[in-house]
Amino acid sequence: MKVINLFLAIIISFYNMSQNYVAPFANKGLWGYVLSNGNVLINNIYKHADPFNDGLAFVFNIKSKRWMIIDKYNNEINVDAKNYIPKNYFGFGRKGFIDSLAQIRVKNKFACINTKGKFIHKAEYDKLSEFKDGFAIGRIDQQFYLLGKKGEKIKINGSINGVNYVKNGYAPFKNKEGNFGFIDTKGEIIIPAKFENVGYFYNNLAWARKINGKIGFININGDWVIEPVFDKVTNFEGNDKIASVKKEDRWIFLRASGETFEIKNTIAIGKFNNERCWVKTINNKVGFIDKKGNWIVEPKYEAAKNFEYGLSRVKKNGLWGLINTSGEIIADCIYKKIGKITEYPIEILRFDLWGFINHDGSILVEPKYSDTRTFKENYAAVRTNNKWGLIDIKGKEVIKPKYLKFKSGSSIE
C-alpha cells in the first residue's frame, strides 16, 4: 500500500507540475527556474537561462562554457551540431523554440532544428529569417530560398537582391536595381519588380510606390486598383478595410472601394480598429470617429491610442485613463502611464508605483510595486525593494519578491 501511495504521489506531483508555470530567476549572478507555486524546478547554476518554449529552454553552462538545450528535468537534449548558439533576432534577442522549431548558429552558418535536436534545415545559410506564415527566408551566397517548417526548400528564381518575410501568402522582393515586386509561396515571381517600394497584402490590396512617384494600391496581379496619388499611406488591415492616406499635406481616410472621406479641421489621424479611429483637430484635441466619419467621442483629449480589445488609452491634464468604444470612461485619467492593452489585466503607473487594472476599470492590484511586467499566461512578474516575485491573475503574490532578476515565463506540460 505504501508503494502504491508513493507512486500516486509521484504521479500527482508530475501532473501538478505539468499544469504549472515556470520562469527563469537569478540570484548571485546565476540563473535557474522556479515554478509558480514557489518551488525551485532547476537550481540557479547557469550563466544564461531563457524561458521554456515547447517544453525546452536554451541555457549557457558556465562549467562547459557552451550553450545547451534542456527539458524541465534539466536533461540535455542532444543536437546534431556541436558548439552551437541560439540565434539572436535583431531588436528582439533570443526567442527559443516556436512551434517546435528553433534557429541556431553553427560557426558562421544558420540552421533550424526541431525539439529532438535534429536538423530541419542544416547549417548552410548565411542569413535566416524567423518563420512567418509558415515560411522563413534563407540565403546561401546570393541565392534566396523559401524554407518550410517540414524541411521544404524552395529556390527563388530571378534577379533577387533581397526578400522580406511572407505575409498573407506573398512576400515582397527587391531586384538588383533596388526595385520591388512580389513572390508567392512557390517561390515564383507573381508581380515583377517595377515599384520603388511596396507594403504587404491585406484584404487583397497592397500599397505600392511608383518609381520616383506617388503611392497607390495594387491587386495580386500587380494592377492599380487605387491610383497612385498619395504621399503616405497605411495598410487596409483588419475588418474595417479603411486606410489612412496623406495627400497634399492633408490626412484623409480611404476605403478599399477607393472612396475617400475627410474629417475637417484635423492635423493627424490614427488607425481604425474595433471600428473606431482617433482624430486630432487643429486645436490639438483628440476624439474618435466611427467608420462613417461620425464623431463617437468629441475632441477633448490631449492624446489617444488605437483601440485594442475594446479599450483605448486617452490622455487628459497630462494623465492617462481608459475609455470603451462608446466613449464611456472606464478608468479616470489619473495615471502617469498605462501599459499595453492585452486580454489580461493592464499595467498602471501612479505616484511612480505600478499596479494592475481590469478591463472593467476595477483595480486588481493597487499601485505598490517599483516595476512590473505584462501578464503572460495568467502570471506577471513584479518588483519591490529591488527583488522580483510573481502574481497570478487574481493579483495574489504566489512568489514573494526575493529574486534579483526575473524573466517572464511560460506553462510547461
C-alpha positions as CSV (number, residue, x, y, z in Angstrom):
1,M,0.0,0.0,0.0
2,K,2.8,2.4,0.9
3,V,4.4,1.7,-2.5
4,I,1.1,2.5,-4.3
5,N,0.6,5.7,-2.3
6,L,4.2,6.7,-3.1
7,F,3.6,6.0,-6.8
8,L,0.3,8.0,-6.7
9,A,2.1,10.9,-5.0
10,I,4.7,11.0,-7.8
11,I,2.0,10.9,-10.5
12,I,0.1,13.7,-8.8
13,S,3.3,15.7,-8.4
14,F,4.1,15.3,-12.1
15,Y,0.5,16.2,-13.0
16,N,0.6,19.4,-10.9
17,M,4.0,20.3,-12.4
18,S,2.5,19.8,-15.9
19,Q,-0.1,22.4,-15.1
20,N,2.5,24.8,-13.7
21,Y,4.1,28.0,-14.9
22,V,7.9,28.2,-14.9
23,A,10.0,31.3,-15.0
24,P,13.8,32.0,-15.1
25,F,15.2,33.6,-12.0
26,A,18.7,34.8,-11.0
27,N,20.5,35.2,-7.7
28,K,24.2,35.7,-7.1
29,G,24.7,36.1,-10.9
30,L,23.4,32.6,-11.9
31,W,20.1,31.6,-13.4
32,G,17.7,28.8,-12.6
33,Y,14.0,28.1,-12.9
34,V,11.1,28.5,-10.4
35,L,7.6,27.2,-10.6
36,S,4.5,29.4,-9.9
37,N,3.9,27.5,-6.6
38,G,7.3,28.8,-5.4
39,N,9.2,25.6,-5.7
40,V,12.5,25.8,-7.5
41,L,12.4,23.5,-10.5
42,I,16.1,23.9,-11.5
43,N,18.7,25.4,-9.2
44,N,20.5,28.6,-10.4
45,I,23.6,27.1,-12.0
46,Y,23.6,28.7,-15.4
47,K,25.2,31.9,-16.7
48,H,22.1,32.5,-19.0
49,A,18.7,30.9,-19.0
50,D,15.9,31.6,-21.5
51,P,12.2,30.9,-20.9
52,F,10.8,27.5,-21.7
53,N,9.1,27.1,-25.1
54,D,7.6,23.8,-26.3
55,G,9.0,22.3,-23.0
56,L,12.6,23.2,-23.8
57,A,14.9,26.1,-22.9
58,F,18.3,27.4,-24.0
59,V,20.8,27.7,-21.2
60,F,24.5,28.6,-21.1
61,N,26.5,26.1,-19.0
62,I,29.2,28.0,-17.1
63,K,31.3,24.9,-16.5
64,S,31.5,23.6,-20.0
65,K,31.3,27.2,-21.4
66,R,28.7,26.3,-24.1
67,W,25.0,26.6,-24.9
68,M,22.7,23.7,-24.2
69,I,19.0,22.8,-24.6
70,I,17.4,21.3,-21.5
71,D,14.0,19.9,-20.7
72,K,12.1,20.6,-17.4
73,Y,14.0,17.8,-15.7
74,N,17.3,19.5,-16.5
75,N,18.2,16.8,-19.0
76,E,20.2,18.0,-22.0
77,I,18.7,17.5,-25.5
78,N,21.3,16.1,-28.0
79,V,21.7,18.4,-31.0
80,D,23.0,17.4,-34.4
81,A,25.6,20.2,-34.1
82,K,28.3,20.9,-31.5
83,N,29.2,24.3,-30.1
84,Y,26.1,25.9,-31.4
85,I,24.5,29.1,-30.1
86,P,20.8,30.2,-30.2
87,K,20.1,32.8,-32.9
88,N,19.7,36.4,-31.9
89,Y,16.9,38.3,-33.7
90,F,17.8,42.0,-34.1
91,G,15.9,44.0,-31.6
92,F,14.2,41.0,-30.0
93,G,17.0,38.9,-28.7
94,R,16.8,35.1,-28.4
95,K,13.4,33.5,-29.0
96,G,14.0,29.8,-28.4
97,F,11.5,27.3,-29.7
98,I,8.4,28.5,-31.6
99,D,6.0,25.9,-33.0
100,S,8.5,23.2,-32.1
101,L,11.3,24.7,-34.1
102,A,14.4,26.8,-33.1
103,Q,17.1,28.5,-35.1
104,I,20.8,28.2,-34.1
105,R,24.1,29.4,-35.4
106,V,26.9,26.9,-36.0
107,K,30.1,28.7,-36.6
108,N,29.1,31.3,-39.2
109,K,26.1,29.5,-40.6
110,F,22.4,29.4,-39.5
111,A,20.3,26.3,-39.2
112,C,16.8,25.2,-37.9
113,I,16.3,22.3,-35.5
114,N,13.2,20.5,-34.1
115,T,12.6,19.6,-30.4
116,K,14.6,16.4,-30.8
117,G,17.7,18.4,-31.8
118,K,17.5,17.2,-35.4
119,F,18.2,19.5,-38.4
120,I,15.1,20.6,-40.3
121,H,17.3,22.9,-42.3
122,K,21.0,22.2,-42.0
123,A,23.7,24.8,-41.1
124,E,24.3,26.3,-44.5
125,Y,22.6,29.6,-44.5
126,D,24.4,33.0,-44.4
127,K,21.1,34.6,-43.3
128,L,17.9,33.1,-42.0
129,S,14.8,34.9,-41.1
130,E,12.2,33.8,-38.5
131,F,9.2,31.9,-39.7
132,K,6.2,34.0,-40.8
133,D,3.0,32.4,-42.2
134,G,4.8,29.1,-42.3
135,F,7.9,30.1,-44.1
136,A,11.4,31.5,-43.4
137,I,13.7,33.2,-45.9
138,G,17.2,31.7,-46.2
139,R,20.2,32.9,-48.2
140,I,23.2,30.9,-49.3
141,D,25.7,33.2,-51.0
142,Q,23.5,35.3,-53.3
143,Q,20.8,32.7,-53.7
144,F,17.5,33.0,-51.7
145,Y,15.2,30.2,-50.6
146,L,11.7,29.8,-49.1
147,L,12.0,27.3,-46.2
148,G,9.1,25.4,-44.9
149,K,8.5,24.1,-41.4
150,K,8.7,20.5,-42.6
151,G,12.0,20.9,-44.3
152,E,10.8,22.2,-47.7
153,K,13.5,24.2,-49.5
154,I,12.2,26.2,-52.5
155,K,14.6,28.1,-54.7
156,I,13.6,31.6,-55.6
157,N,14.5,32.2,-59.2
158,G,15.2,35.6,-60.8
159,S,17.3,38.6,-60.3
160,I,16.9,38.8,-56.5
161,N,18.8,41.0,-54.1
162,G,16.6,40.6,-51.0
163,V,13.3,39.0,-49.8
164,N,11.1,40.1,-47.0
165,Y,9.0,37.7,-44.9
166,V,5.8,36.1,-46.1
167,K,2.5,37.7,-45.1
168,N,-0.9,36.5,-46.3
169,G,0.7,34.2,-48.9
170,Y,3.1,36.7,-50.6
171,A,6.5,38.2,-49.9
172,P,8.0,41.4,-51.3
173,F,11.3,41.1,-53.0
174,K,13.9,43.5,-54.3
175,N,15.9,43.1,-57.5
176,K,19.5,44.1,-58.3
177,E,18.4,47.6,-59.3
178,G,16.6,48.1,-56.0
179,N,13.0,47.9,-57.3
180,F,10.3,45.8,-55.6
181,G,7.8,43.2,-56.6
182,F,6.2,40.1,-55.1
183,I,6.8,36.3,-55.0
184,D,4.3,33.7,-53.9
185,T,4.8,30.7,-51.6
186,K,6.1,28.6,-54.5
187,G,9.0,30.9,-55.0
188,E,7.6,32.3,-58.2
189,I,7.6,36.0,-59.1
190,I,4.0,36.9,-59.5
191,I,4.5,40.7,-59.7
192,P,7.7,41.9,-61.4
193,A,9.9,44.4,-59.6
194,K,8.5,47.6,-61.1
195,F,7.9,49.6,-57.9
196,E,10.1,51.9,-55.8
197,N,8.6,50.3,-52.7
198,V,5.7,48.1,-51.6
199,G,3.9,47.0,-48.5
200,Y,2.1,43.8,-47.7
201,F,-1.2,42.4,-49.0
202,Y,-4.2,42.9,-46.7
203,N,-7.7,42.3,-47.9
204,N,-6.1,41.5,-51.4
205,L,-4.7,45.0,-51.6
206,A,-1.1,46.2,-51.1
207,W,0.3,49.7,-51.3
208,A,3.0,50.4,-53.9
209,R,5.0,53.4,-54.8
210,K,5.7,54.2,-58.5
211,I,9.3,54.8,-59.5
212,N,10.0,58.3,-58.3
213,G,6.3,58.8,-57.8
214,K,3.2,58.6,-55.6
215,I,1.7,55.7,-53.7
216,G,-1.5,53.7,-54.6
217,F,-2.8,50.2,-54.1
218,I,-2.4,47.2,-56.3
219,N,-4.1,43.7,-56.5
220,I,-2.3,40.4,-56.7
221,N,-1.9,40.8,-60.5
222,G,0.1,44.0,-60.0
223,D,-2.7,46.2,-61.4
224,W,-3.6,49.5,-59.9
225,V,-6.9,49.3,-58.1
226,I,-6.5,52.7,-56.4
227,E,-4.4,55.1,-58.5
228,P,-1.1,56.3,-57.1
229,V,-1.9,59.8,-55.9
230,F,-0.9,59.7,-52.3
231,D,2.3,60.7,-50.4
232,K,1.9,58.4,-47.4
233,V,-0.4,55.5,-46.6
234,T,-1.3,52.8,-44.1
235,N,-2.4,49.3,-44.9
236,F,-6.0,48.0,-45.3
237,E,-5.7,45.9,-42.2
238,G,-8.5,44.2,-40.3
239,N,-12.2,44.0,-41.0
240,D,-12.6,47.8,-41.1
241,K,-10.9,48.0,-44.6
242,I,-10.1,51.6,-44.1
243,A,-6.6,53.1,-44.6
244,S,-5.2,56.4,-43.6
245,V,-3.6,58.3,-46.5
246,K,-1.8,61.7,-46.9
247,K,-2.4,63.9,-49.9
248,E,-1.3,67.5,-50.4
249,D,-0.4,67.8,-46.7
250,R,-3.8,66.5,-45.6
251,W,-4.6,63.2,-43.9
252,I,-7.8,61.6,-45.1
253,F,-9.4,58.2,-44.9
254,L,-9.6,55.8,-47.8
255,R,-12.0,52.8,-48.2
256,A,-11.0,49.7,-50.1
257,S,-13.6,50.7,-52.7
258,G,-11.5,53.8,-53.5
259,E,-13.9,56.2,-51.8
260,T,-12.3,58.8,-49.5
261,F,-13.7,60.8,-46.7
262,E,-12.2,63.6,-44.6
263,I,-12.8,65.0,-41.1
264,K,-12.5,68.8,-41.4
265,N,-10.0,70.8,-39.3
266,T,-7.8,67.8,-38.4
267,I,-4.0,67.6,-38.3
268,A,-3.5,63.9,-37.6
269,I,-5.4,60.6,-37.6
270,G,-4.8,57.2,-36.2
271,K,-5.6,53.7,-37.5
272,F,-9.1,52.1,-37.5
273,N,-9.5,49.2,-35.0
274,N,-12.7,48.0,-33.3
275,E,-14.5,50.3,-35.9
276,R,-13.0,53.3,-34.2
277,C,-10.2,55.7,-35.0
278,W,-8.7,58.7,-33.2
279,V,-8.5,62.1,-34.9
280,K,-6.6,65.2,-33.7
281,T,-8.1,68.6,-34.6
282,I,-6.3,71.9,-35.3
283,N,-6.9,72.7,-31.6
284,N,-4.7,69.8,-30.7
285,K,-7.6,67.9,-29.2
286,V,-8.3,64.2,-29.9
287,G,-11.6,62.5,-30.3
288,F,-12.9,59.3,-32.0
289,I,-14.9,58.7,-35.2
290,D,-16.7,55.6,-36.5
291,K,-16.5,54.1,-40.0
292,K,-19.0,56.5,-41.4
293,G,-16.9,59.5,-40.2
294,N,-19.3,60.4,-37.3
295,W,-17.9,61.6,-34.0
296,I,-18.3,59.0,-31.3
297,V,-16.2,60.9,-28.8
298,E,-15.9,64.6,-29.2
299,P,-12.3,66.0,-29.4
300,K,-11.4,66.6,-25.7
301,Y,-8.3,64.6,-25.0
302,E,-4.7,65.6,-25.4
303,A,-3.7,62.2,-26.9
304,A,-5.1,58.8,-27.5
305,K,-4.0,55.3,-28.7
306,N,-5.7,53.0,-31.1
307,F,-8.4,50.7,-29.7
308,E,-7.3,47.2,-28.6
309,Y,-9.6,44.7,-27.0
310,G,-12.4,47.3,-27.0
311,L,-10.4,49.8,-25.0
312,S,-8.3,52.9,-25.8
313,R,-5.8,54.8,-23.6
314,V,-6.6,58.5,-23.5
315,K,-4.7,61.4,-22.0
316,K,-6.2,64.4,-20.2
317,N,-4.5,67.0,-18.0
318,G,-1.2,65.1,-18.5
319,L,-2.5,61.8,-17.2
320,W,-3.9,58.7,-18.8
321,G,-7.2,56.8,-18.5
322,L,-9.3,54.3,-20.4
323,I,-12.5,54.5,-22.5
324,N,-14.5,51.9,-24.3
325,T,-15.8,52.0,-27.9
326,S,-18.8,54.0,-26.8
327,G,-16.6,56.7,-25.3
328,E,-17.6,55.8,-21.8
329,I,-14.9,56.4,-19.2
330,I,-13.7,53.0,-17.9
331,A,-10.8,54.4,-15.8
332,D,-10.4,58.1,-14.9
333,C,-7.4,60.0,-16.3
334,I,-5.3,59.7,-13.1
335,Y,-2.4,57.5,-14.2
336,K,1.1,58.6,-15.3
337,K,1.3,55.6,-17.6
338,I,-1.0,52.7,-18.7
339,G,0.6,49.7,-20.3
340,K,-0.2,47.9,-23.5
341,I,-3.8,46.6,-23.6
342,T,-3.9,42.8,-23.9
343,E,-6.5,40.2,-22.9
344,Y,-5.0,40.2,-19.4
345,P,-5.1,42.9,-16.7
346,I,-3.3,46.1,-17.7
347,E,-0.3,47.7,-16.0
348,I,-0.9,51.2,-14.4
349,L,1.6,53.7,-13.0
350,R,0.5,56.1,-10.3
351,F,2.7,58.1,-8.0
352,D,5.7,56.3,-9.5
353,L,4.4,52.9,-8.4
354,W,3.0,50.2,-10.6
355,G,-0.2,48.1,-10.2
356,F,-2.8,46.4,-12.4
357,I,-6.3,47.3,-13.6
358,N,-9.0,45.1,-15.0
359,H,-10.8,45.7,-18.3
360,D,-13.9,47.0,-16.4
361,G,-11.8,49.6,-14.7
362,S,-11.7,47.9,-11.3
363,I,-8.3,47.7,-9.6
364,L,-6.7,44.3,-9.5
365,V,-3.6,45.4,-7.7
366,E,-3.2,48.8,-6.1
367,P,0.0,50.6,-7.3
368,K,2.7,49.4,-4.9
369,Y,5.4,47.9,-7.0
370,S,8.6,49.7,-8.3
371,D,8.3,47.7,-11.5
372,T,6.1,45.2,-13.2
373,R,5.9,43.2,-16.4
374,T,2.8,42.5,-18.6
375,F,0.8,39.4,-17.8
376,K,1.7,36.3,-19.7
377,E,-0.3,33.1,-19.4
378,N,-2.1,34.3,-16.2
379,Y,1.1,35.4,-14.4
380,A,3.1,38.7,-14.1
381,A,6.4,39.5,-12.6
382,V,6.5,42.3,-10.0
383,R,9.4,44.0,-8.2
384,T,9.7,45.7,-4.9
385,N,12.8,46.6,-2.8
386,N,14.9,45.6,-5.8
387,K,13.6,42.0,-5.6
388,W,11.3,40.2,-8.1
389,G,8.4,37.9,-7.4
390,L,5.2,36.7,-9.2
391,I,1.5,37.4,-9.0
392,D,-1.4,35.4,-10.5
393,I,-4.4,36.6,-12.5
394,K,-6.2,37.3,-9.2
395,G,-3.5,39.6,-8.1
396,K,-2.2,37.2,-5.4
397,E,1.6,37.1,-4.8
398,V,2.3,33.4,-5.5
399,I,6.0,34.1,-5.2
400,K,7.1,36.8,-2.7
401,P,9.7,39.2,-4.2
402,K,13.1,37.6,-3.4
403,Y,15.0,37.3,-6.7
404,L,17.5,39.8,-8.1
405,K,16.5,39.1,-11.7
406,F,13.4,37.5,-13.2
407,K,12.1,36.8,-16.7
408,S,8.6,36.2,-17.9
409,G,7.9,32.5,-18.0
410,S,5.5,30.0,-19.7
411,S,3.5,27.0,-18.9
412,I,5.1,23.6,-19.1
413,E,3.4,20.2,-19.7
